[in-house]
Amino acid sequence: MKTVQTDVLIVGTGASGLFAALHIPKDRKVLMITKDEVEHSDSFLAQGGICVLRDDSDYDSFMEDTLKAGHYENRVESVDIMIRSSRDVIRELIGYGVDFAKKDGELDYTREGCHSKPRILFHEDITGEEITSKLLKEVRTRANVTIMEHVTMLDLVEKDNRCFGVVASDQDGEDCFFMADYTIFATGGIGGLYTHSTNYPHLTGDALAIALRHHIELENIDYIQIHPTTLYSTKPGRRFLISESVRGEGAKLYGADGKRFANEVLPRDLLTAEIKKQMEKDQKPYVWLDMTMLGEDVIKGHFPHIYERCLEEGYDVTKDWIPVVPAQHYFMGGIHVDRYSRTSMDHLYAVGETSCNGVHGANRLASNSLLESLVFGARAARHLTENWEKNEDPDIAGLAEETEKEIQKEKDRLPQIYREEVLDEIERVRKAR
Ligand SMILES: Cc1cc2nc3c(=O)[nH]c(=O)nc-3n(C[C@H](O)[C@H](O)[C@H](O)COP(=O)(O)OP(=O)(O)OC[C@H]3O[C@@H](n4cnc5c(N)ncnc54)[C@H](O)[C@@H]3O)c2cc1C
């Protein structure tokens, strides 16, 4: 088996992985691997926006909104870190050329469910693409960072609870040992485990399965967010999200009788429950969403991609109601990490959706996840840099070979095995709660 050596290995090229890479000093070699094409991450799909502390007087309200949405199960320390870091993160993004919407020359803010005031920056309805493509562009200017596409992490290599890198399969199906002083898991969510999800299907929680096998601590892995409004379709594949900010701007939900049945800006879990109740009552696999009152200018100006996509499906949202249905959307739980994004295994960090730093508690507040991914991605990079320790062990090449031999025994079935192990554990935790 081939060995590739690097200083820092980042598994995943979404917003959290890219932002972490940008905070590793330029004299350290960084290798990023991704299972698919680099543009195929959920970070590219984010529509609504990214939260920011507007000014100091917004702190208490931002904190309360996040805690209330999270059913007060959040780690307050993590929320505090995220909120206090938000303005610096936004300044950095603007420095990389991210173009947030402006009104009269000033940043414009929108509002989504459960936010008591507008504090969300956005770029049309493709904020994730705007942010992540600019991060990617910046990463590509860095001579110390290499990105490898279609490379799938299969397992990690460890000794005495210390991570030495991962064994991954490249696009030719060849296994390779990516050996690193530090490894960062930035592998995103788990939507690929579900039939109806807004996520990319290749996001199947591989890091969780690997963590389980190596007794790395997990947290709240049964906390899975269902998005209340995705465009109803009978076609297979990813469900198209109708962003919460559509409802924040005033769109209404109706049952089969054409009457409103819920407050449209309820937290996601509560609104999902209301929609499911209504679907049950109506005996329909969807409810209706009416955006027409937003007017053509707002729809085409703020939500041009939702407008276009619905048109492709035969709905003109300036005139028609659209059928919407809840779908799996976000993963609040994950690999347990501390305030520096350290996992319970030495030399292994986890950032973004695959990690659980406690920011979201039992339910994520809309538009907090991009911010959380960036804040804690940067913190991982800074922490490992400031505490740098070479990772050396004479046995490691042999251990990597043994790890690979074990993988080979079940390689064809590995995705299915990992899938079952993660789903079983989610169920076990849910039942034990
Ligand atoms: C439709 C949609 C809309 C959203 N809208 C918003 C929004 O408006 N605001 C907001 O804050 N959040 C939003 N979110 C959530 C947000 O986009 C994600 O939580 C965030 O982008 C996650 O970033 P990440 O870096 O953790 O993971 P991702 O961006 O998903 O990246 C995961 C990476 O890991 C790689 N990977 C996975 N497994 C492996 C493996 N075994 N080997 C190698 N590589 C692997 C993938 O290929 C990918 O590169 C939205 C999500 C979706 C799906």
The ligand as an SDF file (V2000), in Angstrom:
LIG
                    3D

 53 58  0  0  0  0  0  0  0  0999 V2000
  -30.1130   22.2720    1.1600 C   0  0  0  0  0  0  0  0  0  0  0  0
  -29.3700   22.7920    2.3390 C   0  0  0  0  0  0  0  0  0  0  0  0
  -29.5240   24.1260    2.7160 C   0  0  0  0  0  0  0  0  0  0  0  0
  -28.8370   24.6250    3.8220 C   0  0  0  0  0  0  0  0  0  0  0  0
  -28.9540   25.9510    4.1430 N   0  0  0  0  0  0  0  0  0  0  0  0
  -28.2160   26.4640    5.1610 C   0  0  0  0  0  0  0  0  0  0  0  0
  -28.2140   27.8730    5.4370 C   0  0  0  0  0  0  0  0  0  0  0  0
  -28.8870   28.6520    4.7790 O   0  0  0  0  0  0  0  0  0  0  0  0
  -27.4340   28.3120    6.4550 N   0  0  0  0  0  0  0  0  0  0  0  0
  -26.6560   27.5000    7.2190 C   0  0  0  0  0  0  0  0  0  0  0  0
  -25.9730   27.9660    8.1290 O   0  0  0  0  0  0  0  0  0  0  0  0
  -26.6190   26.1610    6.9510 N   0  0  0  0  0  0  0  0  0  0  0  0
  -27.3600   25.6410    5.9550 C   0  0  0  0  0  0  0  0  0  0  0  0
  -27.3120   24.2940    5.6760 N   0  0  0  0  0  0  0  0  0  0  0  0
  -26.4140   23.4400    6.4730 C   0  0  0  0  0  0  0  0  0  0  0  0
  -24.9700   23.6660    6.0640 C   0  0  0  0  0  0  0  0  0  0  0  0
  -24.8870   23.8040    4.6770 O   0  0  0  0  0  0  0  0  0  0  0  0
  -24.0950   22.5030    6.5060 C   0  0  0  0  0  0  0  0  0  0  0  0
  -24.3440   22.1800    7.8400 O   0  0  0  0  0  0  0  0  0  0  0  0
  -22.6130   22.8700    6.4280 C   0  0  0  0  0  0  0  0  0  0  0  0
  -22.3330   23.3840    5.1530 O   0  0  0  0  0  0  0  0  0  0  0  0
  -21.7860   21.6350    6.6940 C   0  0  0  0  0  0  0  0  0  0  0  0
  -20.4710   21.8810    6.2930 O   0  0  0  0  0  0  0  0  0  0  0  0
  -19.3830   20.7470    6.5020 P   0  0  0  0  0  0  0  0  0  0  0  0
  -18.0900   21.3400    6.0650 O   0  0  0  0  0  0  0  0  0  0  0  0
  -19.4840   20.2140    7.8620 O   0  0  0  0  0  0  0  0  0  0  0  0
  -19.8610   19.5570    5.5430 O   0  0  0  0  0  0  0  0  0  0  0  0
  -20.0980   19.4830    3.9530 P   0  0  0  0  0  0  0  0  0  0  0  0
  -20.1090   20.8260    3.3430 O   0  0  0  0  0  0  0  0  0  0  0  0
  -21.2750   18.6340    3.7250 O   0  0  0  0  0  0  0  0  0  0  0  0
  -18.7970   18.7130    3.4450 O   0  0  0  0  0  0  0  0  0  0  0  0
  -18.5730   17.3630    3.7860 C   0  0  0  0  0  0  0  0  0  0  0  0
  -17.3550   16.8920    3.0240 C   0  0  0  0  0  0  0  0  0  0  0  0
  -16.9390   15.6350    3.5350 O   0  0  0  0  0  0  0  0  0  0  0  0
  -16.6400   14.7670    2.4360 C   0  0  0  0  0  0  0  0  0  0  0  0
  -16.7190   13.3780    2.9100 N   0  0  0  0  0  0  0  0  0  0  0  0
  -17.7500   12.7480    3.5420 C   0  0  0  0  0  0  0  0  0  0  0  0
  -17.4240   11.4820    3.8310 N   0  0  0  0  0  0  0  0  0  0  0  0
  -16.1720   11.2760    3.3620 C   0  0  0  0  0  0  0  0  0  0  0  0
  -15.2710   10.1640    3.3270 C   0  0  0  0  0  0  0  0  0  0  0  0
  -15.6000    8.9740    3.8520 N   0  0  0  0  0  0  0  0  0  0  0  0
  -14.0620   10.3310    2.7330 N   0  0  0  0  0  0  0  0  0  0  0  0
  -13.7070   11.5010    2.1800 C   0  0  0  0  0  0  0  0  0  0  0  0
  -14.5090   12.5950    2.1850 N   0  0  0  0  0  0  0  0  0  0  0  0
  -15.7190   12.4830    2.7630 C   0  0  0  0  0  0  0  0  0  0  0  0
  -17.6450   15.1650    1.3850 C   0  0  0  0  0  0  0  0  0  0  0  0
  -17.3060   14.6950    0.1140 O   0  0  0  0  0  0  0  0  0  0  0  0
  -17.5860   16.6880    1.5310 C   0  0  0  0  0  0  0  0  0  0  0  0
  -16.4800   17.2060    0.8390 O   0  0  0  0  0  0  0  0  0  0  0  0
  -27.9930   23.7700    4.5750 C   0  0  0  0  0  0  0  0  0  0  0  0
  -27.8550   22.4270    4.1990 C   0  0  0  0  0  0  0  0  0  0  0  0
  -28.5310   21.9400    3.0950 C   0  0  0  0  0  0  0  0  0  0  0  0
  -28.3700   20.5080    2.7230 C   0  0  0  0  0  0  0  0  0  0  0  0
  1  2  1  0
  2  3  1  0
  2 52  2  0
  3  4  2  0
  4  5  1  0
  4 50  1  0
  5  6  2  0
  6  7  1  0
  6 13  1  0
  7  8  2  0
  7  9  1  0
  9 10  1  0
 10 11  2  0
 10 12  1  0
 12 13  2  0
 13 14  1  0
 14 15  1  0
 14 50  1  0
 15 16  1  0
 16 17  1  0
 16 18  1  0
 18 19  1  0
 18 20  1  0
 20 21  1  0
 20 22  1  0
 22 23  1  0
 23 24  1  0
 24 25  2  0
 24 26  1  0
 24 27  1  0
 27 28  1  0
 28 29  2  0
 28 30  1  0
 28 31  1  0
 31 32  1  0
 32 33  1  0
 33 34  1  0
 33 48  1  0
 34 35  1  0
 35 36  1  0
 35 46  1  0
 36 37  1  0
 36 45  1  0
 37 38  2  0
 38 39  1  0
 39 40  1  0
 39 45  2  0
 40 41  1  0
 40 42  2  0
 42 43  1  0
 43 44  2  0
 44 45  1  0
 46 47  1  0
 46 48  1  0
 48 49  1  0
 50 51  2  0
 51 52  1  0
 52 53  1  0
M  END
$$$$
